[in-house]
Amino acid sequence: MKFGKHFKQQKVPEWTNAYMDYNGLKRILAEILQYKQSRQPSTHLRAAIQHKLTSHRHFSGLNLQSTNLSSKGDIEDQVIDVNASPEAGSRNFYYKTEFLRESEEGGEIEAKFFKKLDEELNNVNTFYKDKSEEMKHEAFLLNKQMDALIALRIKVENPHFDGSDAKKSGTTGVATTNPLKSSSRDTTSGVEDMNVEHGVEMSNNFQLEKSSYEQSGREHMELTSELERTDCNQEESTHGSEVIEVQDKDHGNAHQEKDNLTDYNEDPLKILERVKINSTLKSPLATIKGVFKDSKEEELSFKKEELKKVEERLRVALIEFYQKLLLLKHYSYMNLAAFSKIMKKYEKISSRRASRSYMKTVDNSCLGNSDEVNGLLERVEDTFIKYFANSNRREGMNSLRPKAKRVKHSVTFFSGFFCGCSIALLIAVVLRIQARKLMDKAEGASYMVNIFPLYSLFAFIVLHILIHSANIYFWRQYRVNYPFIFGFKQGTELGHRDVFLLGTGLAVLALSSFLANLHLDLGSKASNYKTITELVPLGLVTVVLVIIFSPFNIIYRSSRFFFVQCLFRCICAPLYKVRLADFFLADHLTSQVQAIRSIELYICYYGLGEYSRRQNKCHSHGAYNAFYFVVAVAPFWLRLLQCIRRLCEEKDAVHGYNGLKYFLTIIAVLTRTAYELKKGTTWMVLALISSSVAVIVNTYWDIAIDWGLLRRKSKNAFLRDKLVISHKSVYFAAMILNVILRLAWMQLVIEFNLHSLHKMAVTTTISCLEIIRRGIWSFFRLENEHLNNVGKYRAFKSVPLPFTYYDTDADKDD
């Protein structure tokens, strides 16, 4: 694989704009090559020039003794001159290369190349430096979180432990030692060494005895010290000569923190006086309590349940921090490789030796100094393995570096096998119906009206799954980072083959049941199997529900649980904080109203005994009609509650307008359902007006807000500045198709006189079109979300830390 393609594939999707413009530099090199080829002399003239060059020892005052370059000096020093000057008001260095052969023919193109190269180096270097500063600050915060966790462990495991005991014994033991903290060994840095004791493991009853402390050794593992010991902006490596003083941006200067840390070493429990639990309102009960509280912080209760929750949250924070460091290290490696490759190409095309000189500058820049990141990675690994994996390195590394999911050959095989079986079964069902001429008989048509809605539920679900599989395929093709957007745990996300396998497998199951139903019901001995045929649809639903809620590690358990969790959070809206996966699923439920009504039909058909009479007279029951309204409105109502929750939390008016959109849709659905049940001109007019308003508002919101298109001042007319798909016609086709499919939603209200299609077939067709429209919406909605993340370089999810620090003196004054 060529490096350019490999470089593109290895980019962090959200940091694409921060990488070196490798293709842009290649285009300039192509200009240089084209110029040299156009100026290339003929064979005889080239031979004459070569003879002239070899007959003279010097040309233009430059030594051209190529055979003795290594002994006479390197000619590349006379090609470029790279200067590094500090930027005003910043600790970064600005690199500028002077091309010394610009006066020669074609020299201006090569000067243009080095100017572009300097721009890329400065941009990449600045981005890397900024991210390193973020890592430094986050490391400082994690240090403080570990201090509080260790103190909380002591207090929970041994409630009668007094911190003064450790002070009297002169040691604190491992329980009071922050494994991510120790001072730098550099005596010239001005940072005092702190004696951190290690070696005493916590016993089951956590008894801290003086004799155990005396056997402890010293441990040095400070998370921020590695960042402090290396200044990536220096031209030469000066380890130990200068230390960057880490400042707490939220709680005062570094000197005050050192004093506090010294006090905590003497009395580790003192830190608990300055911390509270940061409540994230993750449960419905916590949300209800939060409504009546002014603050989101809670006092420590010193219970084991509290300690367990804190450890889990800090564990997740450390894993996420480790992943950030890995991406930053990979970012540095790929850009260094790109600079090296492009300089080798330059040397090959221009026949000038400038690579070593420029790469020396790159290696001495901030981008080339990745020792600090490597040091942090090692310290996080050691800490996580020891304190969150019971010193089991394999278990700890599996959590920190989960293996990438590999596509199994069996998945590909069974996907194709089930797809072929589904097509064969579908043909068999159609031939069976045609052979019996069911649609030509009154009894047969009545039978289909009763039995088809029970199986149409699976048709809607299978169609939705297959479209989602296609979306995943195109998201990967266009490098839309859907696992990060949805919040999947690394290594558990499903690929398009996995989702396609689920869809085709469910299709085989449903079509097999439907074909068996037809065969048993229409056979010569149908009366002998009457009880069995009545329960076939119910048995199919039972099998699907058992698989979804099965606790066993079969059929993508993590993905099944993730789906069930999101569904439960949608149902409990607005008691849970709304994530993208939650409102994304709720939006999809709004396109599955007919499928949800099929579930209601199952309850009526089997709960009220309609199946025994082979009749579907559920609409004759008042309770069924009441729930017919509720089921139609429920998905839009849940989405409205989610918008209200987000409006209260984020204080963004756009969520209020979004909620108003769903409120208008609810009115339209209610009037349409009333017209469907009661008929009448008045209801029809109200349904048409409300549906028209809802269609206009929803269509505009889909295109302008959810997809981010129709931008007036965009460089792409009527689209947006950044597009994932290069063909603009795709976006215009999607907008037109979205409008058409939205208008098809009004078909049920207008009720055209279509003699060739049954009303049930029309309803099913329109429901399928709505599912297709939702699939198209999903692709462009996630594309827009991805581009928003790219614009903000948002490649990590925000992990709330368990502890909140506060100033006790300030609180006393208050």
C-alpha positions in Angstrom: 0.0 0.0 0.0 1.3 3.4 -0.9 2.1 5.7 2.0 -0.4 8.4 0.9 -3.3 6.0 1.2 -2.0 4.5 4.4 -1.5 8.0 5.9 -5.1 8.9 5.0 -6.5 5.7 6.6 -4.5 6.1 9.8 -5.7 9.6 10.5 -7.8 10.2 13.6 -11.1 11.2 11.8 -11.8 14.2 14.1 -8.2 15.5 13.7 -8.1 15.2 9.9 -7.6 19.0 9.4 -4.7 19.0 11.9 -2.5 16.6 10.0 0.2 17.5 7.6 -1.2 18.2 4.1 0.8 15.4 2.4 -1.2 15.5 -0.8 -0.7 19.3 -1.1 3.1 18.9 -0.8 3.0 16.1 -3.4 1.3 18.4 -5.8 4.1 21.0 -5.5 6.6 18.2 -6.0 4.7 17.3 -9.2 5.2 20.9 -10.4 8.9 20.6 -9.7 9.1 17.4 -11.6 7.1 18.7 -14.5 9.3 21.8 -14.8 12.5 19.7 -14.7 11.2 17.4 -17.4 10.2 20.4 -19.6 13.7 21.9 -19.2 15.5 18.5 -19.7 18.1 18.9 -22.6 18.6 16.6 -25.5 20.9 13.6 -25.2 23.8 15.1 -27.0 23.6 18.4 -25.2 23.2 16.6 -21.9 26.4 14.6 -22.7 28.3 17.8 -23.5 27.2 19.4 -20.2 28.2 16.3 -18.3 31.7 16.4 -19.9 32.0 20.1 -19.0 31.0 19.5 -15.4 33.5 16.7 -15.0 36.3 18.8 -16.5 36.0 21.6 -13.9 36.4 21.1 -10.3 34.2 24.1 -9.3 31.1 25.6 -10.7 29.6 28.8 -9.4 31.9 28.7 -6.5 30.5 25.4 -5.2 32.4 22.2 -4.7 31.0 19.5 -6.9 33.3 16.6 -6.0 30.5 14.2 -5.4 32.8 11.3 -4.8 34.3 13.0 -1.8 31.1 14.6 -0.3 31.5 12.8 3.0 35.1 14.0 3.5 34.8 17.5 2.1 31.5 18.5 3.8 27.9 17.9 3.2 26.4 19.9 0.3 22.9 19.8 1.9 24.0 22.6 4.3 24.2 24.9 1.2 20.6 24.0 0.0 18.5 25.1 2.9 18.8 27.1 6.1 16.2 26.4 8.8 15.7 29.1 11.5 13.6 28.6 14.7 12.4 31.7 16.5 10.1 31.9 19.5 6.6 33.2 18.8 5.5 36.4 20.6 3.4 35.7 23.6 3.8 31.9 23.2 6.2 29.1 24.2 6.1 27.7 20.7 8.8 28.1 18.1 8.2 29.3 14.6 10.1 27.5 11.9 11.2 29.2 8.7 13.3 27.7 5.9 15.4 29.8 3.6 16.0 28.1 0.2 19.5 29.0 -0.9 19.1 28.1 -4.6 16.1 30.2 -5.4 18.1 32.2 -8.0 18.5 29.1 -10.1 16.0 28.0 -12.8 12.9 26.6 -11.1 14.1 27.7 -7.7 10.9 29.6 -7.0 8.9 26.4 -7.1 11.2 24.7 -4.7 11.1 27.8 -2.4 7.3 27.5 -2.6 7.6 23.8 -1.5 9.7 24.7 1.6 7.3 27.6 2.5 4.4 25.1 2.4 6.5 22.6 4.4 7.2 25.2 7.1 3.5 26.0 7.3 2.6 22.4 7.8 5.3 21.9 10.4 4.2 25.0 12.4 0.6 24.0 12.3 1.2 20.4 13.3 3.7 21.4 16.0 1.2 24.0 17.5 -1.6 21.4 17.5 0.6 18.8 19.2 1.8 21.3 21.8 -1.8 22.4 22.6 -2.9 18.8 23.0 0.2 18.1 25.2 -0.8 21.0 27.5 -4.3 19.5 27.7 -2.8 16.2 28.7 -0.7 17.9 31.3 -3.7 19.7 32.9 -5.7 16.5 32.8 -2.8 14.6 34.4 -2.8 17.1 37.2 -6.5 16.7 37.8 -6.2 12.9 37.9 -3.4 13.2 40.5 -5.8 15.0 42.8 -8.6 12.5 42.1 -6.2 9.7 43.1 -5.4 11.5 46.3 -9.0 11.6 47.2 -9.6 8.0 46.1 -6.8 6.7 48.3 -8.0 8.7 51.3 -11.6 7.4 50.7 -10.3 3.8 50.6 -8.7 4.2 54.0 -11.7 5.8 55.5 -14.1 3.2 54.2 -12.0 0.1 54.9 -11.0 1.3 58.3 -13.4 3.9 59.7 -11.5 4.2 63.0 -8.2 5.0 61.3 -6.7 8.4 62.4 -4.4 10.2 60.0 -2.3 11.4 62.9 -1.2 7.7 63.4 0.6 7.8 60.1 2.2 11.1 61.1 3.5 9.7 64.4 4.9 6.6 62.7 6.6 8.8 60.1 5.1 6.9 57.2 1.8 6.7 55.4 1.9 3.3 53.8 0.7 2.3 50.4 -2.9 3.0 51.2 -2.1 6.7 51.6 0.2 6.9 48.6 -1.0 8.3 45.4 0.5 5.9 42.8 0.4 8.6 40.2 2.4 11.2 42.2 6.0 11.7 43.2 8.4 14.5 42.8 11.0 14.9 40.1 14.4 13.6 40.9 16.0 16.7 39.4 17.4 18.8 42.2 17.8 21.8 40.0 14.1 22.1 39.3 13.3 23.6 42.7 10.6 21.0 43.4 11.0 19.3 46.7 11.2 15.5 46.8 8.4 13.8 48.7 9.0 10.5 50.4 6.3 8.2 49.3 6.1 4.9 51.0 5.2 1.7 49.2 5.2 -2.0 49.9 2.3 -2.6 52.3 -0.6 -4.2 50.7 -4.1 -3.7 52.1 -5.3 -6.7 54.1 -8.9 -7.9 54.2 -9.7 -5.9 57.4 -7.3 -3.1 56.3 -5.4 -2.9 59.6 -2.6 -0.4 59.3 0.2 -1.4 61.7 3.4 0.4 62.4 5.5 -2.6 61.8 4.1 -3.0 58.3 4.9 0.6 57.4 8.5 0.2 58.5 9.0 -2.4 55.8 7.9 -0.2 53.0 10.1 1.3 50.3 10.0 4.3 48.2 7.9 4.7 45.1 8.3 7.3 42.4 5.5 7.5 39.9 4.3 11.0 39.3 1.9 11.5 36.4 2.8 15.1 35.7 6.5 14.8 36.4 7.3 13.3 33.0 5.7 16.2 31.3 7.5 18.6 33.5 11.0 17.2 32.8 10.8 17.7 29.1 10.5 21.0 27.3 9.6 20.0 23.7 10.2 23.6 22.5 14.0 23.4 23.1 16.2 22.9 20.0 18.4 20.4 21.9 17.3 17.9 24.5 17.9 19.3 28.0 16.4 16.7 30.3 16.6 17.8 33.9 17.7 21.3 33.2 14.3 23.0 33.2 11.0 22.0 34.6 7.6 23.3 33.5 5.7 24.3 36.6 2.3 22.8 36.6 -0.4 25.2 37.6 -3.9 24.4 38.8 -6.1 26.6 36.7 -9.0 26.0 39.0 -7.7 26.0 42.5 -4.8 28.4 42.9 -1.0 28.3 42.2 1.4 25.4 42.4 3.1 26.5 45.6 -0.1 26.3 47.6 -0.8 22.9 46.1 2.6 21.6 47.2 1.9 22.8 50.7 -1.4 21.0 50.7 0.1 17.8 49.3 2.7 17.9 52.1 -0.1 18.1 54.7 -1.9 15.2 53.0 1.2 13.0 53.2 1.3 13.7 57.0 -2.5 13.2 57.4 -3.9 11.6 54.2 -7.5 11.8 55.5 -7.2 15.6 55.5 -8.0 15.7 51.8 -11.5 14.4 52.5 -12.3 17.7 54.1 -12.0 19.4 50.7 -13.9 17.1 48.4 -17.4 16.2 47.5 -18.9 13.6 45.3 -19.8 15.0 41.9 -23.3 13.8 41.1 -24.0 13.2 37.4 -27.7 12.5 37.8 -27.4 9.1 36.0 -30.5 7.5 37.5 -34.1 8.6 37.6 -34.0 8.9 41.4 -30.9 11.1 41.3 -32.6 13.3 38.7 -35.7 13.8 40.9 -33.5 14.6 43.8 -31.5 17.0 41.7 -34.6 19.0 40.9 -34.9 20.0 44.6 -31.2 20.6 45.1 -29.2 23.8 44.2 -25.9 22.0 44.0 -24.9 18.8 42.1 -22.3 17.9 44.7 -23.0 15.5 47.5 -21.3 15.0 50.8 -19.3 11.9 51.3 -21.1 9.0 53.1 -18.1 6.7 53.4 -20.0 3.6 52.3 -18.6 0.7 50.3 -21.2 1.3 47.6 -20.0 4.9 47.3 -16.4 3.7 47.1 -17.3 1.2 44.4 -19.0 3.8 42.3 -16.0 6.2 42.7 -13.5 3.5 41.7 -15.6 2.6 38.6 -15.8 6.3 37.4 -12.1 6.9 38.0 -11.3 3.7 36.2 -13.2 4.9 33.2 -11.5 8.2 33.4 -8.0 6.6 33.4 -8.9 4.4 30.4 -10.1 7.4 28.5 -7.0 9.3 29.4 -4.9 6.4 28.2 -6.7 6.3 24.9 -6.0 10.1 24.5 -2.3 9.5 25.0 -2.3 6.7 22.5 -4.0 8.8 19.8 -1.6 11.7 20.5 1.4 9.3 20.2 0.0 8.0 16.9 -0.6 11.5 15.7 3.1 12.3 16.3 4.3 9.1 14.7 2.2 9.5 11.5 3.2 13.1 10.9 6.9 12.4 11.5 6.6 9.6 8.9 4.9 11.9 6.5 7.7 14.6 6.8 10.3 11.9 6.3 8.5 10.5 3.2 7.9 13.9 1.6 11.6 14.9 2.1 12.8 11.7 0.5 10.5 12.4 -2.5 12.0 15.9 -2.7 15.5 14.5 -2.8 14.6 12.0 -5.5 13.0 14.6 -7.7 15.3 17.6 -7.2 18.6 15.6 -6.7 19.4 17.9 -3.7 20.3 16.5 -0.3 18.2 18.4 2.1 16.4 15.7 4.0 18.8 15.2 6.9 19.0 18.9 7.7 15.3 19.4 7.7 14.4 16.2 9.6 16.9 17.2 12.3 14.8 20.3 12.9 11.6 18.2 12.9 13.1 15.8 15.4 14.1 18.6 17.7 10.6 20.2 17.5 7.8 19.5 20.0 6.4 17.0 17.6 9.6 14.9 17.6 9.8 14.7 21.4 7.3 12.1 22.4 9.2 10.7 25.4 6.8 12.6 27.7 3.8 10.8 26.2 5.6 7.4 26.4 6.4 8.0 30.0 2.8 8.9 30.8 1.6 5.8 29.0 3.9 3.6 31.1 2.8 5.2 34.4 -0.8 4.9 33.6 -0.4 1.3 32.7 1.5 0.5 35.9 -1.1 2.3 38.0 -4.1 0.9 36.3 -2.8 -2.7 36.5 -1.9 -2.4 40.1 -4.9 -0.6 41.5 -7.7 -1.4 39.1 -6.8 -4.9 37.8 -5.5 -6.6 41.0 -1.9 -6.6 39.5 -3.1 -8.8 36.6 -1.2 -7.3 33.7 -3.2 -9.2 31.0 -6.5 -8.1 32.5 -5.3 -4.5 32.8 -3.9 -4.3 29.3 -7.1 -5.8 27.8 -9.0 -3.0 29.5 -6.6 -0.3 28.4 -6.0 -1.7 24.9 -9.0 -3.7 23.8 -8.3 -5.7 20.7 -9.8 -4.4 17.5 -12.7 -6.4 16.3 -11.9 -8.7 13.5 -14.4 -9.8 10.8 -15.0 -13.5 11.1 -15.3 -15.6 7.9 -18.3 -17.3 9.5 -20.2 -13.9 9.6 -19.6 -13.4 5.9 -20.6 -16.9 5.0 -23.8 -17.0 7.1 -24.7 -13.5 5.9 -24.7 -14.7 2.3 -26.4 -18.0 3.2 -29.3 -16.3 5.1 -29.6 -13.7 2.3 -30.1 -16.5 -0.2 -32.5 -18.3 2.1 -34.6 -15.2 2.6 -35.0 -14.6 -1.1 -35.9 -18.2 -1.7 -38.5 -18.2 1.2 -40.0 -14.9 -0.1 -40.5 -16.4 -3.5 -42.0 -19.5 -1.9 -44.5 -17.3 0.1 -45.6 -15.4 -3.1 -46.0 -18.7 -5.1 -48.0 -20.2 -2.2 -50.4 -17.3 -2.2 -50.7 -17.3 -5.9 -51.2 -21.0 -6.1 -54.1 -20.8 -3.6 -55.5 -17.6 -5.2 -56.1 -16.2 -1.8 -56.5 -12.6 -3.0 -59.3 -13.7 -5.4 -61.4 -15.3 -2.7 -63.3 -13.5 0.0 -62.2 -15.9 2.7 -58.6 -15.7 1.5 -58.6 -11.9 1.6 -60.1 -11.9 5.1 -57.4 -14.4 6.2 -54.6 -12.2 4.8 -56.1 -9.1 6.5 -56.0 -10.9 9.8 -52.6 -12.7 9.5 -50.5 -10.2 7.5 -50.4 -7.4 10.2 -48.9 -9.9 12.7 -46.0 -10.6 10.4 -45.6 -7.1 9.0 -44.0 -6.2 12.3 -40.9 -8.3 11.3 -40.9 -6.8 7.8 -40.6 -3.3 9.2 -37.8 -4.4 11.6 -35.8 -6.3 9.0 -36.0 -3.4 6.6 -34.8 -1.0 9.3 -31.9 -3.3 10.1 -30.8 -3.7 6.5 -30.9 0.0 5.9 -28.8 0.5 9.1 -26.3 -2.0 7.8 -26.0 0.0 4.6 -25.5 3.2 6.6 -22.7 1.6 8.6 -21.0 0.5 5.3 -21.1 4.1 3.9 -20.1 5.6 7.2 -16.9 3.5 7.1 -16.3 4.2 3.5 -16.4 8.0 4.2 -14.6 7.7 7.5 -17.5 8.9 9.7 -16.5 7.8 13.2 -19.9 6.4 14.2 -18.5 4.2 17.2 -17.3 7.4 18.9 -20.4 9.4 18.1 -22.7 6.7 19.5 -20.4 6.0 22.5 -19.7 2.3 21.8 -17.1 0.7 23.9 -14.0 0.1 21.8 -14.1 -3.4 20.2 -17.8 -3.9 20.7 -19.3 -2.0 17.7 -21.0 -3.9 15.0 -19.8 -3.8 11.4 -22.1 -3.7 8.4 -21.7 -7.5 7.9 -22.7 -8.2 11.5 -25.9 -6.0 11.2 -26.7 -7.6 7.8 -26.4 -11.0 9.4 -28.9 -10.1 12.1 -31.3 -8.7 9.5 -31.2 -11.7 7.2 -31.3 -14.1 10.1 -34.5 -12.5 11.4 -35.9 -12.5 7.8 -35.3 -16.2 7.5 -37.0 -16.8 10.9 -40.0 -14.6 10.1 -40.5 -15.9 6.5 -40.2 -19.5 7.6 -42.9 -19.0 10.2 -45.1 -17.2 7.7 -44.7 -20.0 5.2 -45.4 -22.7 7.8 -48.5 -20.7 8.8 -49.7 -20.7 5.3 -49.0 -24.4 4.7 -50.7 -25.5 7.9 -53.7 -23.2 7.6 -54.4 -23.9 3.9 -53.5 -27.6 3.8 -56.0 -30.4 3.6 -55.6 -31.3 7.3 -55.7 -27.7 8.6 -58.1 -28.6 11.3 -55.6 -30.9 12.9 -53.1 -28.1 13.3 -55.4 -25.3 14.3 -54.0 -24.8 17.8 -50.4 -24.8 16.5 -51.0 -22.3 13.7 -52.8 -19.9 16.0 -49.6 -19.7 18.2 -46.9 -19.6 15.5 -46.8 -15.7 15.4 -46.8 -15.5 19.2 -44.0 -18.1 19.4 -41.9 -16.1 16.9 -42.3 -12.9 19.0 -41.3 -14.9 22.1 -38.2 -16.3 20.5 -37.1 -12.8 19.4 -37.7 -11.3 22.9 -35.8 -14.2 24.5 -32.8 -13.6 22.3 -32.8 -9.8 22.9 -33.0 -10.1 26.7 -30.8 -13.2 27.0 -28.1 -12.7 29.6 -25.8 -15.3 28.0 -22.9 -14.3 25.9 -24.4 -15.2 22.6 -25.5 -13.2 19.5 -23.7 -9.9 20.2 -24.5 -9.6 23.9 -22.9 -6.2 24.5 -24.7 -4.7 21.5 -28.0 -6.2 22.7 -27.6 -4.7 26.1 -26.6 -1.4 24.7 -29.8 -1.3 22.6 -31.9 -2.3 25.6 -30.3 0.3 27.8 -30.9 3.0 25.2 -34.5 1.9 24.8 -35.1 2.0 28.5 -33.5 5.5 28.7 -35.9 6.6 26.0 -38.9 5.2 27.8 -37.8 6.9 31.0 -37.3 10.3 29.4 -36.7 12.9 30.8 -35.3 11.2 33.9 -32.0 10.3 32.2 -29.4 12.6 30.7 -30.0 12.6 27.0 -27.1 11.1 24.9 -26.9 11.1 21.1 -27.6 7.4 21.0 -30.8 8.0 23.1 -32.4 10.7 20.9 -31.1 8.9 17.8 -33.1 5.8 18.7 -36.1 7.9 19.7 -36.1 9.5 16.3 -36.1 6.1 14.7 -39.0 5.0 16.8 -41.0 7.9 15.4 -40.6 6.1 12.0 -41.8 2.8 13.4 -45.3 3.8 14.5 -46.9 1.1 12.4 -44.6 -1.5 13.9 -45.5 -0.3 17.4 -49.2 -0.6 16.5 -48.5 -4.2 15.4 -47.3 -4.9 18.9 -50.5 -3.5 20.3 -52.3 -5.8 17.8 -50.5 -8.8 19.2 -51.8 -7.9 22.7 -55.3 -7.5 21.5 -55.2 -10.6 19.2 -54.0 -13.0 21.9 -55.0 -11.1 25.1 -58.6 -10.7 24.1 -59.0 -14.0 22.4 -59.4 -12.7 18.8 -57.0 -15.4 17.5 -59.5 -18.2 18.4 -62.1 -16.7 16.1 -59.6 -15.9 13.4 -61.0 -12.4 13.3 -59.4 -9.0 13.9 -62.1 -6.9 15.5 -59.8 -5.1 17.9 -61.2 -1.7 16.8 -64.5 -2.7 18.4 -62.9 -2.5 21.8 -62.8 0.9 23.4 -59.6 0.3 25.3 -57.8 -0.7 22.1 -58.9 2.5 20.3 -57.7 4.6 23.3 -54.3 2.9 23.2 -54.3 3.3 19.4 -54.0 7.0 20.0 -51.4 6.6 22.7 -49.2 4.3 20.7 -49.2 6.6 17.7 -48.2 9.6 19.8 -45.8 7.9 22.3 -42.5 8.1 20.2 -43.0 11.8 19.5 -43.9 12.5 23.1 -40.7 10.8 24.3 -38.8 12.9 21.9 -40.5 16.0 23.2 -39.5 15.2 26.8 -35.9 14.6 25.7 -35.9 18.1 24.1 -37.2 19.6 27.3 -34.5 17.9 29.4 -31.8 19.2 27.0 -33.3 22.7 27.1 -33.2 22.7 30.9 -29.6 21.4 31.1 -27.9 23.1 28.1 -30.0 26.4 28.1 -29.9 26.3 24.3 -33.0 27.6 22.5 -32.6 25.3 19.6 -33.8 22.4 21.8 -37.0 24.4 22.6 -37.7 24.9 18.9 -37.0 21.2 18.3 -39.5 20.4 21.0 -42.1 22.7 19.4 -41.6 20.7 16.1 -42.5 17.5 17.9 -45.5 19.1 19.6 -46.8 20.1 16.1 -46.2 16.5 14.9 -48.2 15.2 17.9 -51.1 17.4 17.0 -50.9 16.1 13.4 -50.8 12.5 14.5 -53.7 12.9 16.8 -56.0 14.5 14.2 -55.0 11.9 11.6 -55.7 9.0 14.0 -59.1 10.6 14.9 -59.9 10.9 11.2 -58.9 7.3 10.6 -61.3 6.0 13.3 -64.2 8.5 13.0 -64.0 9.8 9.4 -65.9 12.9 8.5 -65.1 16.0 6.6 -64.2 18.1 9.6 -61.6 15.6 10.8 -60.2 15.3 7.3 -59.7 19.1 7.0 -58.0 19.3 10.4 -55.8 16.3 9.6 -54.8 17.9 6.3 -53.9 21.3 7.8 -52.0 19.9 10.8 -50.2 17.3 8.6 -49.2 20.0 6.1 -47.8 22.2 8.8 -45.9 19.3 10.4 -44.5 18.2 7.0 -43.2 21.7 6.2 -41.6 22.2 9.6 -40.1 18.7 9.8 -38.7 18.9 6.2 -37.0 22.2 6.9 -35.6 21.0 10.2 -34.2 17.8 8.5 -32.4 19.6 5.8 -31.3 22.9 7.5 -30.7 21.8 11.1 -30.1 18.1 11.2 -28.1 17.9 8.0 -26.7 21.5 8.2 -27.4 22.2 4.5 -29.0 25.2 2.7 -26.2 27.6 3.9 -26.5 30.8 2.1 -22.8 31.9 2.4 -21.4 28.4 1.8 -18.7 27.9 -0.8 -20.8 25.0 -2.0 -24.0 26.6 -3.2 -27.1 25.7 -1.0 -25.0 23.1 0.9 -22.3 23.6 3.5 -18.6 24.4 3.5 -17.5 20.8 4.4 -18.8 17.8 2.6 -17.9 14.2 3.1 -19.2 13.0 -0.3 -17.4 14.7 -3.2 -20.4 14.4 -5.5 -22.6 17.4 -4.6 -25.5 15.9 -6.6 -25.9 13.3 -3.9 -26.9 16.0 -1.4 -29.4 17.6 -3.8 -30.9 14.2 -4.6 -31.2 13.4 -0.9 -33.0 16.7 -0.2 -35.5 16.1 -3.0 -36.1 12.5 -1.9 -36.6 13.6 1.6 -39.3 16.1 0.5 -41.1 13.5 -1.6 -41.1 10.9 1.1 -42.3 13.4 3.6 -45.2 14.2 1.3 -45.9 10.4 1.0 -46.6 10.6 4.8 -49.8 12.5 3.9 -51.1 9.7 1.7 -53.0 8.1 4.6 -54.9 11.4 5.1 -55.7 12.1 1.5 -56.7 8.5 0.7 -56.5 8.4 -3.1 -58.9 5.9 -4.7 -56.3 3.2 -5.5 -58.4 0.2 -6.7 -55.4 -2.1 -7.4 -54.0 -1.9 -3.9 -55.6 -2.8 -0.6 -55.7 -0.2 2.1 -53.4 -2.5 4.2 -50.9 -2.7 1.4 -50.9 1.1 1.0 -50.3 1.5 4.7 -47.5 -1.0 4.7 -45.9 0.6 1.6 -46.0 4.1 3.1 -44.6 2.8 6.4 -41.7 1.2 4.5 -41.0 4.4 2.6 -40.9 6.3 5.9 -38.3 3.8 7.2 -36.2 4.3 4.0 -36.5 8.1 4.5 -35.3 7.7 8.1 -32.3 5.6 6.9 -31.3 8.4 4.5 -31.8 11.0 7.3 -29.5 8.9 9.6 -26.6 8.9 7.2 -26.5 12.7 6.7 -27.4 13.4 10.4 -24.4 11.5 11.6 -22.2 13.0 8.8 -23.1 16.5 10.1 -22.4 15.4 13.7 -19.0 14.0 12.6 -18.1 17.3 10.8 -19.0 19.2 13.9 -16.6 17.0 15.9 -13.9 17.5 13.2 -14.4 21.3 13.3 -13.8 21.3 17.1 -11.2 18.5 17.0 -13.4 16.5 19.4 -12.0 13.0 19.4 -12.7 12.0 23.0 -15.8 11.8 25.0 -16.1 13.8 28.1 -15.7 11.7 31.3 -17.0 13.3 34.5 -14.6 12.9 37.4 -15.9 11.5 40.7 -14.6 14.2 43.1 -15.1 18.0 43.2 -12.6 20.0 45.2 -13.5 23.2 47.0 -11.9 25.7 49.4 -12.8 25.0 53.0 -11.9 28.5 54.1 -14.1 30.1 51.5 -17.0 27.9 52.5 -16.6 28.9 56.1 -16.7 32.5 55.2 -19.9 31.9 53.3 
